[in-house]
Amino acid sequence: AVLRLPTTTMAMDERGFEGRKTSSQATVVETKAGRILLVISPCTLPKTRILEIDSTTGLLLAQPKDCVQEFKTHNEAIEYLGGMSDGIKTSENGCAVLGFAVLAGWVSILICKRNRVSATLPGDHQVCIVSNSSWLRIPLSGFDRTKVSRDEMRNLNTMTEYAIDGVHFYCETLDVSCPFPGKQSPGYCTEFVWNEWLSLPFWNQGLSHFCPKLFQGFAESRDMTDSEGATYTYAHFCRRSRLHPGTRYLARGINSGASCGNEIECELLIWRRGGKGKSAGGSEEQDLPFTSYVWRRGSVPIWWGVDIKNTVGEAAIWVKQDDSYQHTARYFRRLRRQYVAEKPERQYSVTCVNLLRCAPGRSELTLSEGFQKGVRSANKMIKNMDLRVLNFDWHANTKALGETGTIKGLWMSIRSMLKEVGFNSGSFKCAQGGSGGSAPRAFGFSFDQKQQGVLRYNCADSLDRTNVASFFGVVPVLMQQCRKLGLDLVKKNLPEGAELSLPQGWEARRDQVTGKTFYIDHNTKTTTWECPFDTTRVKDAREMAAEPWWVLDMEVMDVRDNICTELLSTLMEQFKVEGDMNAMLYTGSRAMHSAILQQILPEPMQKKSGSTSSTANNALLSVKRRYLNLVHDGHRQQQIEMFLGIHAARFFPSLSYFAPCEYNPDKAHPDSDVEEGDGAAERGQNAGNSGAASDTATASDLLGGMELKETVNFQSSKSLDDSVTESQDNLIDFDSPAITT
């Protein structure tokens, strides 16, 4: 593979590293004469620059009027403005300007006041979480405010109350809009950039360095050490899509823009640091290996909804009967274009792990059948695409097989898909950096293998079951990534029985008098002070871990007893935080069924809770979630649309009185879903779908010759091995019922 440089880091290298700042500063200034000035010192540039927003039109001026434009330091620029004849009336300091909009006669500027570095990527590129933000509102000069209604002012207040802090992140020095190492050509992946509308004034004038791209989701990295003392870092991302934004009951399923509700792209990036004491960004002396794995999660990508009669009980699901599934095909075509843009003719596979209930009489059965029909139709419309559906009824399997049995069943069901898809791997080498390597550095990289497809996990709304199943689906890939990097994660010394699971029928308790642990054998109804180590599961752990994809052949107990706990426990906690965050953004409540994530930890580390109590808590949370959705979803939906600039003219009629930057959220973008040679544009179908975020679609579809290759049903049974073997050996005939139980 040829050594290549990412576009963003090449640009940084051309500007030079000497004198660059390690952190950014931004100040919004309103002068006594009513001028609006932006003093911005981005870490990507060596100098501070002053920009101006015209106080009468709201247009961004790259060259301020009667004012020096560049300064060596931020303080020099502020002192200069303070010494001007009109002086400084008010100012607001922060880390970055995240955009602005001219609404209801006000210039509303979003500024990040404080941030927190949550991830450090190769080359010491820092990803920052917005920890504190604020809107600074400055009135336009000469604007007649009698033209602004009370409703419009109320909408402006609503928009500026949109939650930013803690759930949005940005990176000023590296493109993180798509999987590592970012876009290799000019542009970015627009699907995940939430401040595109607010940032257009900067980007349209080539000033993107002064307004970083804002992402909604989770980003965090951790420095780790393996069993042999080798240092490595892993970074975990989840990027929420903005193409079908909104709340649970108003943005589910697919919309007329061929985008899904609660759609999230997830990535796990791991790289070696080259030795003890090296920074997370990497060494300057050698090529360092890295691996990355990408998966998706989202709502079921067809036209569907629910009929709610009360806040308790199962909601009735409906599926659009006359759906041609054109939008479903466009959705999957966009996935292929997004991940194989450099070779669009290459075959690409997407495996949909469907976690819906499949039992007769269940409301989700209708949705699951409609989903499979949609995938079958989409496969016929798309060239070079291999779509598959794996039916894995998570709740039914948990009830029949238990938690560890369900996890093992999932591994056995997706093993062939994981091996076929694989992950990205290669190496990178950082350029020499100034300031002791503290500033971001350009890096060259090369690939030795590319991920050949993507697994997409879904329940109805991509919430609780999806979070749990995707975590356990990632664990085998994580172990294979570490094996590729030469990392040893096998425990060196296991305490005698201390962290090993007890045999079947045994229980550990603590004596209240002595404080010692004793063991109860419920099989023989006897007790003992000695730990009954299950010798039938003793294996040579290192020999076992040397095999490719070894986790897929192991029991859950073998994995958690032999692998270093630190990595798995850290990743588990991140998935819990990520699950709660996504659930809060989509439903207003935290995630359910997260306790099963602890099954990857040794038993002494698991926090026990009664099954009855856990079930009751989940039921109560489900009722609370539905109530919140029914009461607050409409308000929250409008708030999200205002922030993204969707239907802006409807929420802010006074836009027609001045010249704002025009924004069309439905416009074609680099991640187009249009096939080569497509003809006339197609109108979007939005009848019957309450969650459509836009009214038109601009892409058309061609019929291809692809057939649905494989649909797998995982059936609960007493014999786990027999069930999985049978489900993988038999293909579904789509002329027969779509679901079997």
TORMI-570650 format. One line per 2 residues: their letters; for each residue x, y, z of C-alpha. Coordinates in steps of 0.5 Angstrom, whole numbers. Layout:
<atoms>
a	X:Y:Z ~ ...
</atoms>
This chain:
<atoms>
av	0:0:0 ~ 2:7:-2
lr	4:12:4 ~ -1:17:4
lp	-3:23:8 ~ -10:25:10
tt	-12:32:7 ~ -13:35:13
tm	-6:34:16 ~ -3:36:10
am	-6:42:10 ~ -3:43:17
de	3:41:15 ~ 3:46:9
rg	2:52:14 ~ 8:49:19
fe	8:47:26 ~ 13:53:29
gr	9:58:33 ~ 2:54:33
kt	-2:54:39 ~ -4:48:43
ss	-11:51:45 ~ -16:55:41
qa	-19:62:44 ~ -25:66:42
tv	-28:72:44 ~ -35:75:42
ve	-34:83:42 ~ -40:88:42
tk	-37:95:41 ~ -41:101:44
ag	-42:103:37 ~ -46:97:36
ri	-41:93:31 ~ -40:85:32
ll	-33:83:32 ~ -31:76:33
vi	-23:75:35 ~ -21:68:34
sp	-15:64:35 ~ -15:57:32
ct	-10:52:34 ~ -9:51:27
lp	-6:57:25 ~ -1:61:28
kt	-4:68:29 ~ -10:71:32
ri	-15:74:27 ~ -21:79:27
le	-28:77:23 ~ -34:82:23
id	-41:81:23 ~ -45:86:19
st	-49:89:25 ~ -55:91:19
tg	-55:85:15 ~ -52:80:19
ll	-47:78:14 ~ -40:75:16
la	-35:80:13 ~ -28:76:12
qp	-25:83:12 ~ -27:88:18
kd	-29:95:17 ~ -23:100:19
cv	-20:95:23 ~ -13:91:23
qe	-15:84:21 ~ -9:79:24
fk	-5:80:31 ~ 1:75:34
th	-3:74:40 ~ -10:74:43
ne	-9:79:48 ~ -6:84:43
ai	-12:83:39 ~ -17:85:45
ey	-12:90:47 ~ -13:93:40
lg	-20:93:40 ~ -21:96:47
gm	-17:102:45 ~ -21:104:39
sd	-25:110:39 ~ -32:106:40
gi	-29:101:45 ~ -32:95:48
kt	-39:95:50 ~ -39:87:52
se	-35:81:51 ~ -36:74:52
ng	-30:69:52 ~ -29:62:50
ca	-26:56:47 ~ -29:56:40
vl	-35:59:36 ~ -39:54:34
gf	-43:58:29 ~ -49:64:29
av	-55:65:26 ~ -59:72:24
la	-66:70:27 ~ -72:75:29
gw	-68:81:29 ~ -62:78:33
vs	-55:76:31 ~ -55:69:36
il	-48:67:36 ~ -46:60:39
ic	-40:60:43 ~ -36:54:47
kr	-34:57:53 ~ -31:51:56
nr	-29:44:54 ~ -26:38:56
vs	-21:33:52 ~ -24:27:52
at	-20:23:46 ~ -13:24:44
lp	-12:21:37 ~ -6:19:33
gd	-1:25:32 ~ -4:28:39
hq	-10:31:35 ~ -15:32:41
vc	-23:31:41 ~ -26:36:46
iv	-33:35:49 ~ -37:42:50
sn	-38:42:57 ~ -41:49:57
ss	-44:53:52 ~ -48:59:51
wl	-52:64:46 ~ -50:71:46
ri	-55:75:43 ~ -54:82:40
pl	-59:86:36 ~ -59:88:29
sg	-58:95:28 ~ -64:99:24
fd	-69:93:24 ~ -76:94:26
rt	-78:89:31 ~ -85:90:30
kv	-85:85:25 ~ -83:80:30
sr	-89:76:33 ~ -89:73:40
de	-89:66:37 ~ -82:68:33
mr	-79:70:39 ~ -81:64:43
nl	-78:60:38 ~ -72:64:38
nt	-72:62:46 ~ -73:55:45
mt	-68:54:40 ~ -63:57:44
ey	-65:53:50 ~ -63:46:46
ai	-58:42:50 ~ -51:42:47
dg	-47:41:54 ~ -44:34:55
vh	-47:31:48 ~ -43:34:43
fy	-36:34:41 ~ -31:37:36
ce	-24:36:33 ~ -21:42:30
tl	-14:39:27 ~ -17:32:24
dv	-23:30:20 ~ -27:26:25
sc	-34:26:21 ~ -32:19:18
pf	-28:13:21 ~ -20:14:22
pg	-16:17:19 ~ -22:21:16
kq	-23:24:9 ~ -18:23:4
sp	-21:28:-1 ~ -24:35:0
gy	-30:35:4 ~ -33:32:10
ct	-39:27:11 ~ -45:32:12
ef	-49:26:16 ~ -46:27:23
vw	-45:35:23 ~ -50:38:27
ne	-48:45:26 ~ -47:46:19
wl	-53:51:18 ~ -50:55:24
sl	-43:55:20 ~ -45:56:13
pf	-43:63:14 ~ -36:61:15
wn	-35:55:11 ~ -38:59:5
qg	-32:64:5 ~ -27:59:6
ls	-26:60:14 ~ -28:53:16
hf	-22:53:21 ~ -25:59:25
cp	-31:55:26 ~ -30:47:28
kl	-35:42:26 ~ -40:40:31
fq	-42:32:33 ~ -47:29:37
gf	-45:23:41 ~ -40:20:45
ae	-32:20:44 ~ -27:18:49
sr	-20:15:49 ~ -16:11:54
dm	-9:9:55 ~ -8:2:57
td	-2:-3:58 ~ -3:-11:56
se	0:-17:60 ~ 7:-16:58
ga	7:-8:59 ~ 6:-6:52
ty	3:1:52 ~ -3:2:47
ty	-9:7:46 ~ -16:5:44
ah	-21:11:42 ~ -29:9:42
fc	-34:14:38 ~ -41:14:36
rr	-43:19:32 ~ -51:21:31
sr	-54:22:24 ~ -58:29:23
lh	-61:26:17 ~ -67:24:21
pg	-67:28:27 ~ -72:28:33
tr	-75:24:38 ~ -78:17:39
yl	-85:18:36 ~ -84:23:31
ar	-77:21:28 ~ -77:13:27
gi	-77:9:21 ~ -74:12:15
ns	-76:19:12 ~ -77:21:5
ga	-69:23:5 ~ -68:16:6
sc	-65:16:13 ~ -67:13:19
gn	-69:15:26 ~ -64:14:32
ei	-58:12:27 ~ -51:12:30
ec	-44:10:27 ~ -40:7:32
el	-32:6:31 ~ -27:3:35
li	-20:5:34 ~ -14:2:37
wr	-6:3:36 ~ 0:1:39
rg	4:7:42 ~ 11:4:41
gk	14:3:48 ~ 13:5:55
gk	12:12:57 ~ 10:14:50
sa	4:19:49 ~ -2:17:46
gg	-1:20:39 ~ 5:16:38
se	12:15:37 ~ 16:19:32
eq	21:14:31 ~ 17:8:28
dl	11:6:24 ~ 6:4:29
pf	0:-1:27 ~ -7:1:28
ts	-14:-3:27 ~ -21:0:27
yv	-28:-3:27 ~ -34:0:24
wr	-41:-2:26 ~ -48:1:25
rg	-54:2:29 ~ -61:5:28
sv	-69:4:27 ~ -72:-1:23
pi	-71:2:16 ~ -78:2:13
ww	-84:6:13 ~ -87:4:20
gv	-90:7:26 ~ -94:6:33
di	-101:7:35 ~ -101:9:42
kn	-108:8:46 ~ -105:8:53
tv	-98:9:57 ~ -98:2:59
ge	-98:-4:55 ~ -95:-6:48
aa	-96:-1:43 ~ -99:-3:36
iw	-94:-3:31 ~ -97:-1:23
vk	-93:-2:17 ~ -94:2:11
qd	-98:-3:6 ~ -96:0:-1
ds	-89:1:1 ~ -84:0:-5
yq	-78:0:-1 ~ -75:5:-6
ht	-72:9:0 ~ -70:3:4
ar	-66:2:-2 ~ -63:9:-2
yf	-61:8:5 ~ -57:2:4
rr	-54:5:-3 ~ -52:11:1
lr	-48:6:6 ~ -44:3:1
rq	-42:10:-2 ~ -40:12:4
yv	-35:6:6 ~ -33:4:-1
ae	-33:11:-5 ~ -26:10:-8
kp	-28:3:-11 ~ -36:4:-12
er	-36:-2:-16 ~ -33:-7:-11
qy	-38:-12:-8 ~ -40:-10:-1
sv	-44:-13:5 ~ -49:-11:10
tc	-51:-16:15 ~ -57:-13:19
vn	-58:-16:26 ~ -65:-16:27
ll	-67:-16:35 ~ -74:-16:34
rc	-79:-20:38 ~ -81:-26:33
ap	-86:-30:36 ~ -93:-30:34
gr	-98:-25:37 ~ -93:-20:38
se	-94:-13:35 ~ -86:-13:33
lt	-87:-19:28 ~ -91:-15:23
ls	-85:-10:23 ~ -80:-16:23
eg	-84:-19:17 ~ -84:-12:14
fq	-76:-11:15 ~ -75:-17:11
kg	-79:-15:5 ~ -76:-9:5
vr	-69:-12:5 ~ -71:-17:0
sa	-73:-11:-5 ~ -67:-7:-4
nk	-63:-12:-6 ~ -66:-13:-12
mi	-65:-5:-13 ~ -58:-4:-12
kn	-52:-6:-16 ~ -46:-10:-12
md	-49:-10:-6 ~ -50:-16:-1
lr	-56:-15:4 ~ -57:-20:9
vl	-62:-21:15 ~ -60:-25:22
nf	-67:-26:26 ~ -64:-26:33
dw	-70:-25:38 ~ -66:-22:44
ha	-72:-23:49 ~ -74:-30:47
nt	-67:-32:47 ~ -66:-29:54
ka	-72:-32:57 ~ -70:-39:54
lg	-62:-40:54 ~ -61:-35:60
et	-56:-29:59 ~ -50:-32:58
gt	-53:-37:53 ~ -56:-31:49
ik	-49:-28:49 ~ -46:-35:46
gl	-52:-36:41 ~ -50:-29:39
wm	-43:-30:38 ~ -45:-37:34
si	-50:-33:30 ~ -45:-28:27
rs	-39:-31:27 ~ -39:-32:20
ml	-41:-25:18 ~ -35:-22:23
ke	-30:-26:20 ~ -32:-24:13
vg	-33:-17:14 ~ -26:-16:18
fn	-24:-9:20 ~ -19:-4:18
sg	-11:-5:20 ~ -5:-1:18
sf	0:3:20 ~ 2:11:21
kc	8:15:22 ~ 8:22:26
aq	12:28:23 ~ 17:31:27
gg	13:36:32 ~ 15:42:36
sg	14:44:43 ~ 16:37:45
gs	11:34:41 ~ 5:37:45
ap	2:40:39 ~ -2:36:33
ra	2:33:28 ~ 1:31:21
fg	2:23:20 ~ 3:19:14
fs	-1:12:14 ~ -2:6:10
fd	-7:0:10 ~ -6:-7:10
qk	-13:-9:10 ~ -20:-6:9
qq	-26:-8:13 ~ -31:-11:7
gv	-38:-10:10 ~ -41:-7:16
lr	-46:-10:21 ~ -52:-6:23
yn	-56:-8:30 ~ -63:-6:31
ca	-69:-7:35 ~ -75:-3:34
ds	-72:4:36 ~ -64:2:36
ld	-64:3:44 ~ -64:-2:50
rt	-63:-9:46 ~ -59:-6:41
nv	-54:-3:46 ~ -53:-9:49
as	-52:-14:43 ~ -48:-9:39
ff	-43:-9:46 ~ -43:-17:46
gv	-42:-17:38 ~ -36:-12:39
vp	-32:-16:44 ~ -30:-22:39
vl	-27:-16:34 ~ -24:-13:40
mq	-20:-19:42 ~ -18:-20:34
qc	-16:-13:33 ~ -11:-14:39
rk	-9:-20:37 ~ -7:-17:30
lg	-3:-11:34 ~ 1:-17:38
ld	-2:-15:44 ~ -3:-20:50
lv	-9:-19:54 ~ -9:-26:58
kk	-8:-26:65 ~ -1:-27:67
nl	-3:-30:74 ~ -10:-32:76
pe	-12:-32:84 ~ -13:-39:86
ga	-21:-39:84 ~ -22:-32:86
el	-24:-30:79 ~ -26:-36:76
sl	-34:-38:76 ~ -36:-43:80
pq	-39:-50:78 ~ -46:-51:76
gw	-50:-51:82 ~ -45:-48:87
ea	-46:-41:91 ~ -41:-37:95
rr	-43:-33:101 ~ -39:-29:106
dq	-40:-31:114 ~ -42:-26:118
vt	-38:-28:124 ~ -31:-29:121
gk	-32:-25:114 ~ -29:-31:111
tf	-32:-34:104 ~ -36:-41:104
yi	-39:-44:99 ~ -45:-48:98
dh	-46:-54:94 ~ -54:-54:92
nt	-53:-61:88 ~ -51:-65:95
kt	-54:-59:100 ~ -47:-59:103
tt	-42:-53:105 ~ -35:-52:105
we	-29:-47:106 ~ -25:-49:100
cp	-27:-46:93 ~ -29:-51:88
fd	-25:-49:82 ~ -28:-52:76
tt	-23:-56:73 ~ -27:-58:67
rv	-26:-51:64 ~ -18:-50:65
kd	-15:-49:59 ~ -8:-46:56
ar	-11:-39:56 ~ -5:-37:52
em	-5:-42:47 ~ -13:-41:46
aa	-12:-34:45 ~ -7:-35:39
ep	-12:-38:35 ~ -16:-33:30
ww	-23:-30:32 ~ -22:-35:39
vl	-27:-31:43 ~ -33:-34:38
dm	-31:-41:40 ~ -31:-40:47
ev	-36:-40:53 ~ -37:-33:56
md	-34:-36:63 ~ -28:-37:59
vr	-27:-30:56 ~ -28:-27:63
dn	-24:-31:67 ~ -18:-31:62
ic	-18:-24:59 ~ -15:-18:63
te	-21:-15:66 ~ -19:-7:65
ll	-20:-7:58 ~ -27:-10:58
st	-29:-7:64 ~ -27:0:61
lm	-31:-1:55 ~ -37:-4:58
eq	-38:2:62 ~ -37:7:56
fk	-43:3:53 ~ -47:4:59
ve	-46:11:58 ~ -47:11:51
gd	-53:7:52 ~ -56:12:57
mn	-54:18:53 ~ -57:16:46
am	-63:14:50 ~ -64:21:54
ly	-63:24:47 ~ -68:20:44
tg	-73:18:49 ~ -72:23:55
sr	-70:17:60 ~ -64:13:61
am	-63:6:58 ~ -66:-1:60
hs	-63:-8:60 ~ -56:-5:62
ai	-55:-10:67 ~ -53:-16:62
lq	-47:-12:60 ~ -44:-14:67
qi	-43:-22:64 ~ -37:-20:61
lp	-34:-19:68 ~ -31:-24:73
ep	-37:-26:78 ~ -34:-22:84
mq	-34:-15:80 ~ -41:-16:78
kk	-46:-12:82 ~ -52:-17:84
sg	-59:-15:83 ~ -65:-19:84
st	-69:-21:77 ~ -76:-19:80
ss	-73:-12:82 ~ -69:-11:75
ta	-76:-13:71 ~ -80:-8:75
nn	-75:-2:74 ~ -75:-4:67
al	-83:-4:67 ~ -83:3:71
ls	-78:6:66 ~ -82:4:60
vk	-88:7:63 ~ -84:13:64
rr	-81:14:58 ~ -88:13:54
yl	-91:18:58 ~ -85:23:57
nl	-85:22:50 ~ -93:23:49
vh	-92:30:53 ~ -86:33:51
dg	-84:30:44 ~ -87:35:40
hr	-83:41:44 ~ -77:37:43
qq	-78:36:36 ~ -79:43:34
qi	-73:45:38 ~ -68:40:34
em	-71:42:28 ~ -70:50:29
fl	-62:48:31 ~ -61:44:25
gi	-64:50:21 ~ -70:45:18
ha	-76:49:16 ~ -73:55:19
ar	-77:60:15 ~ -84:57:18
ff	-81:58:25 ~ -78:65:24
ps	-82:68:18 ~ -78:75:19
ls	-72:71:15 ~ -75:74:9
yf	-74:81:11 ~ -66:81:11
ap	-61:77:7 ~ -59:71:11
ce	-55:65:9 ~ -60:60:5
yn	-60:53:7 ~ -63:47:4
pd	-62:41:9 ~ -65:37:3
ka	-60:39:-2 ~ -55:34:-5
hp	-49:33:-1 ~ -42:29:-2
ds	-45:22:1 ~ -50:22:-5
dv	-55:16:-6 ~ -56:17:-13
ee	-53:11:-18 ~ -49:13:-24
gd	-53:14:-30 ~ -60:15:-26
ga	-65:19:-29 ~ -70:23:-27
ae	-71:25:-20 ~ -76:22:-15
rg	-81:25:-11 ~ -81:22:-3
qn	-86:18:0 ~ -88:21:6
ag	-96:19:7 ~ -97:15:13
ns	-90:16:16 ~ -91:21:22
ga	-83:21:23 ~ -81:24:16
as	-76:30:17 ~ -77:33:10
dt	-82:33:5 ~ -78:32:-2
at	-73:27:-4 ~ -68:28:-10
as	-65:22:-12 ~ -68:16:-16
dl	-66:9:-16 ~ -65:4:-22
lg	-67:-4:-21 ~ -61:-8:-21
gm	-61:-16:-21 ~ -59:-17:-14
el	-62:-23:-10 ~ -63:-23:-2
ke	-57:-28:-1 ~ -58:-30:6
tv	-63:-29:12 ~ -62:-33:18
nf	-67:-34:24 ~ -64:-36:31
qs	-69:-40:34 ~ -69:-41:42
sk	-69:-48:44 ~ -66:-53:49
sl	-60:-55:45 ~ -56:-48:44
dd	-51:-52:39 ~ -57:-55:35
sv	-61:-49:34 ~ -55:-45:32
te	-53:-50:27 ~ -60:-51:24
sq	-61:-43:23 ~ -54:-42:19
dn	-55:-48:15 ~ -62:-47:12
li	-64:-41:8 ~ -70:-37:8
df	-75:-38:2 ~ -78:-31:2
ds	-85:-34:-1 ~ -86:-38:5
pa	-87:-34:12 ~ -82:-29:14
it	-81:-31:21 ~ -81:-38:24
t	-81:-39:32
</atoms>
